[in-house]
C-alpha cells in the first residue's frame, strides 16, 4: 500500500480479502465418578477434538474427523498450507493504465503475500488449545517472534513452513487469529446476523447426546436425532417443537442429496456451515473498514484497527507534493553558495566516484558554479524545503550507478540525500513528507530504526522519553 501511495496510484490498492475460516467440534471423555472425586475439583470430563472444517473461499470447504486417527489435525494444517501457496501465487494486480511494467512488477511482488490469516470464532480461548500440540512438526513450526498469547488466551499464533519446505525461496505462513479480536463479544449466530445479515444462521447439533466412547456408533446411525437428544445439560434446557422441526427440515433436505446419509454426514454439514456463515460477516467488516482506508486483516485486533483508523483520519488531507515547512524555517535567510564551498563539494564528489570506480570525465566542476549558485537558492527536490542558512544543499544522483554529472544530479538537502541512498525515490519522498506533516501538526510517530536512525539511537530516544512519563 505504501509503495502504491508513493507512486500516486493508492486508489487502485485492494484490501486483503484472502483468508480461511476454521471451526472445531469436540467430544467429551467423561471421567468415572471415582476419578472425579480423586481430582478434588469440578472436573467431570475432558474435551477432545472430534472434527474440524475450514472454508478456503466461498466455494471450497474441507473437512476432517478423528476416524482418520489423531493425525486428522495435521491433515488439516497440511491442506491449509497447500491452499495458502495457491493464494500467494494468485494474488496479483492486473495492469494499471499508465503504470510501467517495472512498477507493476514491484506492486505484484508486494501483493504476493506469504502470510494467510486463518480465522476461528471464539478460538483464542478454546479451539487453539485443541491443536496447539500439532503446530510443532518436521514440516512446520510456531514462529516465537510473531505470537500474542497466554496459557488461556491465544489471540495470534503464526505457523511457518520449515526451511526445507520453502517454495522458490519463500516461506509460507498461516496466522491463526480469533475473529472476536475484531468485534465486541457475541455469539456466532449474532455475529452472522449483525455483520453478515444472515438470520438464524446456526444449524442444530445434538453434541451432548454422545461421548468419546459412543460417538462412532451414535453418529453412524441413519435416523435423525431424537428431540430429547438436544437436551442441554449445561443450560438445563430442552428444544422447542419449532427448533426441532427446523432441524428435521435440514435433515430431510440433506438426506435427499446423498445415499446412505447418516449422522456423520449431518455433523460434517453442521461443522462446515459454521465456517461458511463467518465469511459474509468478515467480508462486510473488511469492506466497512476499507471505507476509511483501513486494511482490516493487516492488523490483528479491534484496537489496532481503531489506531489505524485514527491515523487515517489524521492524515486524510496529506498531500505528498505540499510544503510542510514550519513558519520559522521559511523565514530563515536563503542559502548562499561560495566558490570555496562549491570547490570543496566538487572535490568530495570526485573522490567518492573515483573510490566507487565510476566514470568522472563529465563530473561537476568549478565551471558549473553559477548554475548551482542559482539552483541552491531553490528547494530540495525530495522534501520541497527551501535551502537556508540551516538547511544546506547537497547533490543527489538520480542513477546511483552513474557519477555526479550535471545531467545525473539534483539539489537535495543532506537529510533527504542520506535517507534516499539507493532506495526508490518516490518511497523516500513519501516517508520524508509524512515525517514533515507529523511534525507540523504535532501527530504521534513511531520510534524505530530508519535510514538515519540506528536501533541503538532509537532505543536511546525511547528511554529518554519514558523517563519523563508519569502516571499509568
C-alpha positions in Angstrom: 0.0 0.0 0.0 2.8 2.4 0.9 4.6 1.7 -2.4 1.3 2.4 -4.4 0.7 5.6 -2.4 4.2 6.7 -3.2 3.6 6.1 -6.9 0.3 8.0 -6.8 -1.9 5.0 -7.5 -3.1 4.2 -4.0 -6.7 4.3 -5.3 -6.0 1.0 -7.1 -5.0 -0.7 -3.8 -7.2 -3.6 -2.8 -7.6 -4.6 0.9 -6.7 -8.2 1.8 -9.7 -10.5 1.2 -7.7 -13.7 1.3 -8.3 -15.7 4.5 -9.5 -19.1 5.7 -12.1 -19.7 8.4 -11.9 -22.7 10.7 -14.0 -24.4 13.3 -13.5 -27.4 15.6 -16.2 -29.7 17.0 -15.3 -31.6 20.2 -16.3 -34.7 22.0 -16.3 -35.4 25.8 -14.4 -38.1 27.6 -16.5 -38.3 30.7 -14.5 -39.3 33.8 -15.7 -42.1 36.1 -17.1 -40.9 39.4 -14.1 -42.2 41.4 -11.7 -40.2 39.2 -13.8 -37.1 39.7 -13.5 -37.4 43.5 -9.7 -38.0 43.2 -9.4 -34.8 41.2 -10.9 -32.9 44.1 -12.4 -30.4 41.7 -15.3 -29.9 39.4 -13.5 -31.7 36.6 -16.0 -34.2 35.2 -14.9 -34.6 31.6 -12.0 -34.0 29.2 -12.6 -32.4 25.8 -11.0 -33.9 22.7 -11.0 -32.6 19.1 -13.5 -34.6 17.1 -13.9 -32.9 13.7 -12.6 -29.8 12.0 -13.8 -27.9 9.0 -12.3 -25.0 7.1 -13.6 -22.7 4.4 -10.9 -21.8 1.9 -13.2 -19.4 -0.1 -16.9 -19.1 -0.8 -17.0 -22.3 -2.8 -14.3 -24.5 -1.2 -14.6 -26.3 2.2 -12.5 -29.1 3.7 -13.5 -31.5 6.5 -11.5 -34.0 8.6 -12.6 -36.1 11.6 -10.9 -38.4 14.1 -12.0 -41.6 12.2 -8.7 -40.9 10.3 -6.8 -41.2 13.6 -5.2 -38.5 15.7 -3.4 -37.2 12.7 -6.5 -35.6 11.2 -5.5 -32.2 12.6 -2.1 -32.5 10.8 -4.0 -33.3 7.6 -6.0 -30.1 8.0 -2.8 -28.0 8.5 -1.2 -29.6 5.5 -4.3 -28.7 3.5 -4.2 -25.1 4.7 -0.6 -24.7 3.7 -1.5 -26.2 0.3 -4.2 -23.6 -0.3 -2.1 -20.8 1.2 0.5 -21.4 -1.5 -2.1 -21.1 -4.2 -3.5 -17.9 -2.7 0.0 -16.4 -2.5 0.8 -17.3 -6.1 -2.5 -15.9 -7.5 -2.7 -12.7 -5.5 -1.7 -10.0 -8.1 -3.0 -6.9 -9.8 -4.0 -6.6 -13.4 -2.1 -4.0 -15.5 -2.9 -0.4 -14.3 -3.2 2.1 -17.1 -0.2 4.5 -17.3 1.9 2.3 -14.9 5.2 0.9 -16.2 5.9 -2.8 -16.4 8.8 -2.3 -13.9 6.4 -0.7 -11.3 3.7 -3.3 -11.9 6.3 -6.0 -11.2 7.1 -4.4 -7.9 3.5 -3.9 -7.0 2.8 -7.6 -7.5 5.9 -8.5 -5.6 4.5 -6.7 -2.6 0.9 -8.1 -3.2 2.2 -11.7 -3.3 1.6 -12.2 0.4 3.3 -15.1 2.1 1.1 -14.8 5.2 -2.5 -16.0 5.2 -4.9 -15.4 8.1 -6.9 -18.4 9.5 -9.8 -17.1 11.4 -11.7 -19.0 14.1 -14.6 -17.8 16.2 -14.0 -17.6 20.0 -10.9 -19.7 19.2 -8.5 -17.7 21.3 -9.8 -19.3 24.5 -11.0 -22.7 23.0 -10.1 -24.0 19.6 -6.4 -23.0 19.6 -5.8 -25.1 22.7 -7.1 -28.1 20.9 -4.4 -28.2 18.2 -1.5 -26.3 19.8 0.4 -29.6 20.1 0.2 -30.2 16.4 1.9 -26.9 15.4 5.4 -28.1 16.0 6.4 -30.8 13.5 9.2 -31.5 11.0 7.2 -29.7 8.3 6.1 -26.6 10.1 6.6 -24.8 13.4 5.4 -21.8 15.5 7.2 -18.5 14.9 8.0 -17.4 18.5 8.6 -13.8 17.4 5.1 -13.4 16.0 2.7 -14.7 18.6 0.4 -13.0 21.1 -0.8 -15.4 23.6 -1.0 -16.5 27.2 -1.8 -20.0 28.6 -5.5 -19.3 28.5 -5.9 -16.7 25.7 -4.2 -17.2 22.3 -5.1 -14.2 20.2 -2.5 -14.8 17.5 -0.2 -17.7 16.5 1.9 -17.7 13.4 2.9 -21.0 12.0 5.5 -21.1 9.2 6.8 -23.8 6.9 10.3 -25.1 7.9 13.1 -24.0 5.5 13.4 -27.4 3.8 9.8 -26.9 2.5 10.3 -23.5 1.0 9.0 -22.9 -2.5 11.2 -20.7 -4.7 12.9 -19.3 -1.6 9.7 -18.1 0.0 8.4 -19.5 3.3 4.6 -19.7 3.5 3.0 -18.8 6.9 -0.5 -19.2 8.2 -1.6 -17.0 11.1 -4.3 -18.3 13.4 -6.5 -15.5 14.9 -9.8 -15.2 16.6 -12.5 -13.2 14.8 -13.6 -11.9 18.1 -10.3 -9.9 18.1 -12.1 -7.6 15.7 -15.5 -7.2 17.3 -17.1 -7.0 20.8 -18.0 -10.3 22.4 -21.0 -12.1 20.8 -22.2 -15.5 19.7 -21.5 -16.8 16.2 -25.2 -16.6 15.4 -25.3 -13.0 16.4 -22.1 -12.2 14.6 -23.5 -13.7 11.3 -26.8 -11.7 11.8 -25.3 -8.3 12.8 -22.4 -8.2 10.3 -23.4 -10.7 7.6 -27.2 -10.1 7.5 -27.9 -13.8 8.0 -30.7 -14.6 10.4 -30.8 -18.0 12.3 -27.5 -18.9 10.7 -26.6 -21.7 13.1 -27.7 -25.2 12.5 -28.7 -27.8 15.1 -26.4 -30.5 16.6 -27.1 -32.9 19.5 -23.5 -32.9 20.7 -24.3 -33.7 24.3 -26.0 -36.9 23.3 -22.8 -38.9 22.9 -19.2 -39.1 24.2 -15.9 -40.3 23.0 -16.9 -44.0 23.7 -20.3 -43.9 22.0 -19.6 -41.4 19.2 -18.9 -43.9 16.4 -22.0 -46.0 17.0 -24.2 -43.0 17.7 -23.1 -41.0 14.6 -23.2 -44.0 12.3 -27.0 -44.2 12.8 -29.0 -43.2 9.7 -32.0 -42.0 11.8 -32.4 -38.3 12.6 -31.6 -37.2 16.2 -34.5 -37.6 18.6 -35.9 -34.4 20.1 -34.7 -35.4 23.6 -31.1 -35.8 22.2 -31.0 -32.0 22.0 -31.4 -31.5 25.8 -28.7 -29.3 27.1 -27.4 -30.5 30.5 -25.2 -27.4 30.7 -28.1 -25.0 30.3 -30.8 -27.4 31.6 -32.9 -26.6 28.5 -34.9 -28.6 26.0 -35.6 -27.9 22.3 -38.9 -26.4 21.4 -41.1 -28.1 18.8 -40.3 -25.2 16.4 -36.5 -25.7 16.8 -36.8 -29.5 16.4 -38.8 -29.1 13.2 -36.2 -26.7 11.9 -33.6 -29.4 12.4 -35.8 -32.0 10.7 -36.2 -29.8 7.7 -32.4 -29.6 7.3 -32.0 -33.3 7.8 -34.6 -34.2 5.2 -33.2 -31.8 2.7 -29.7 -33.1 3.1 -30.8 -36.8 3.1 -32.3 -36.3 -0.4 -28.9 -35.3 -1.8 -26.9 -38.4 -0.6 -27.5 -42.1 -0.5 -26.7 -43.8 2.9 -26.9 -40.4 4.6 -26.2 -40.7 8.4 -25.4 -38.5 11.4 -21.8 -38.3 10.5 -22.8 -36.6 7.3 -25.0 -34.2 9.2 -22.1 -33.4 11.6 -19.9 -32.6 8.6 -22.6 -30.2 7.3 -23.0 -28.6 10.7 -19.2 -28.1 11.1 -18.8 -26.7 7.6 -21.7 -24.4 7.9 -20.2 -22.7 11.0 -17.1 -21.8 8.8 -19.3 -20.7 5.9 -21.5 -18.3 7.9 -18.5 -16.4 9.2 -17.3 -15.3 5.7 -20.1 -12.8 4.7 -19.8 -11.1 8.1 -15.9 -11.0 7.9 -16.2 -9.7 4.3 -18.6 -7.0 5.5 -16.2 -5.9 8.2 -13.3 -5.7 5.8 -15.4 -3.5 3.4 -16.6 -1.3 6.1 -13.1 -0.7 7.4 -11.9 0.0 3.9 -14.3 2.9 3.6 -11.8 4.7 5.8 -8.8 3.1 4.0 -8.0 0.7 6.8 -7.0 -2.8 5.7 -8.5 -4.8 8.5 -6.6 -8.1 8.1 -3.3 -6.3 8.0 -4.0 -5.7 11.7 -4.8 -8.3 14.3 -7.3 -6.7 16.7 -10.1 -4.1 17.1 -7.6 -1.9 19.0 -5.0 -1.9 16.2 -7.7 -1.2 13.6 -9.0 1.7 15.7 -5.5 3.1 15.9 -5.1 2.7 12.1 -8.5 4.5 11.7 -7.3 7.3 13.9 -4.2 7.8 11.8 -6.2 7.5 8.6 -8.4 10.4 9.7 -5.4 12.4 11.0 -3.6 12.1 7.6 -6.8 12.5 5.4 -5.6 15.8 3.8 -2.0 14.8 3.4 -0.5 15.8 0.1 2.8 14.3 -1.0 3.7 17.4 -3.1 2.8 20.0 -0.5 5.4 22.0 1.5 5.1 21.3 5.2 8.0 23.5 6.4 7.5 25.5 9.6 7.0 29.2 9.5 10.3 29.7 11.4 12.1 27.7 8.7 10.5 29.7 5.9 11.8 33.0 7.4 15.4 31.9 7.6 17.9 33.6 5.3 18.4 31.8 1.9 21.5 29.7 1.4 24.4 31.4 -0.3 26.9 29.2 -2.2 30.5 30.4 -2.2 33.2 29.3 -4.6 35.3 27.7 -1.9 32.3 25.7 -0.7 31.5 24.6 -4.3 35.1 23.6 -5.0 35.1 21.5 -1.8 31.9 19.8 -2.8 33.2 19.0 -6.3 36.4 17.6 -4.8 34.5 15.4 -2.4 32.1 14.0 -5.0 35.1 13.4 -7.3 36.8 11.3 -4.6 33.6 9.4 -4.0 33.2 8.5 -7.7 36.9 7.5 -8.0 36.6 5.2 -5.0 33.5 3.6 -6.4 35.2 3.3 -9.8 32.7 5.4 -11.6 33.5 7.4 -14.8 34.4 11.0 -13.7 35.0 12.5 -17.1 31.8 14.6 -17.0 31.7 15.3 -13.3 30.5 18.7 -12.0 33.4 21.1 -11.5 34.3 24.7 -10.8 32.9 25.9 -14.2 29.4 24.9 -13.0 29.4 27.3 -10.1 26.9 29.9 -11.5 24.5 27.1 -12.4 24.4 25.6 -9.0 24.5 29.0 -7.2 21.1 29.7 -8.7 19.8 26.1 -8.1 20.8 26.2 -4.5 18.5 29.2 -4.0 15.6 26.9 -4.7 14.3 23.8 -2.9 15.2 20.2 -2.2 13.8 18.1 -5.0 12.6 15.5 -2.5 11.1 17.4 0.5 10.5 20.7 -1.3 12.0 22.7 1.6 13.9 25.8 0.7 17.7 25.8 1.3 18.6 28.1 4.1 21.5 29.0 6.4 20.5 26.0 8.4 19.3 23.6 5.7 22.3 23.1 3.4 22.2 21.6 -0.1 23.9 18.5 -1.5 23.8 16.8 -4.8 21.6 13.6 -5.2 22.4 11.2 -8.0 19.3 10.1 -9.9 21.0 7.0 -11.2 23.2 5.6 -8.4 25.3 3.6 -10.9 26.5 6.8 -12.5 28.7 9.6 -11.2 28.0 13.2 -10.2 27.4 14.6 -13.6 25.3 17.7 -14.4 22.6 15.5 -16.0 22.6 13.0 -13.2 22.3 15.2 -10.1 19.6 17.3 -8.5 19.8 19.6 -5.4 18.9 17.8 -2.3 19.1 18.5 1.5 21.5 16.4 3.5 18.8 14.5 5.4 16.9 13.5 2.2 20.1 12.5 0.5 21.1 10.2 3.3 17.6 8.8 3.6 17.4 8.0 -0.1 20.7 6.2 -0.5 19.9 3.8 -3.4 16.2 3.4 -2.5 13.2 4.2 -4.6 12.9 8.0 -4.9 9.1 8.1 -4.5 9.1 5.8 -1.4 11.7 8.0 0.3 9.8 11.2 -0.6 6.6 9.7 0.9 8.5 8.7 4.1 10.0 12.2 4.5 6.9 14.1 3.7 4.9 12.1 6.2 7.5 13.0 8.8 7.2 16.7 8.0 3.4 16.5 8.1 3.5 14.8 11.5 6.0 17.3 12.9 4.0 20.3 11.6 0.7 19.1 13.0 2.1 17.5 16.2 1.0 14.0 15.3 2.5 10.9 17.0 5.2 9.0 15.2 6.7 5.6 15.9 10.2 5.4 17.4 12.2 2.9 15.4 15.2 2.3 13.2 15.2 4.1 9.8 17.8 5.1 7.3 19.1 7.9 9.5 18.4 6.3 12.9 20.0 3.1 14.1 18.3 0.7 16.6 20.7 1.9 19.3 19.7 5.5 18.7 16.0 4.7 18.6 16.2 2.8 21.9 18.1 5.8 23.4 15.3 8.2 22.3 12.7 5.8 23.6 14.4 5.5 27.1 14.8 9.3 27.3 11.1 9.8 26.6 10.0 7.1 29.0 12.0 8.7 31.8 9.8 11.8 31.5 6.5 9.8 31.5 4.5 9.7 34.8 1.2 8.0 35.5 -0.3 4.7 34.4 
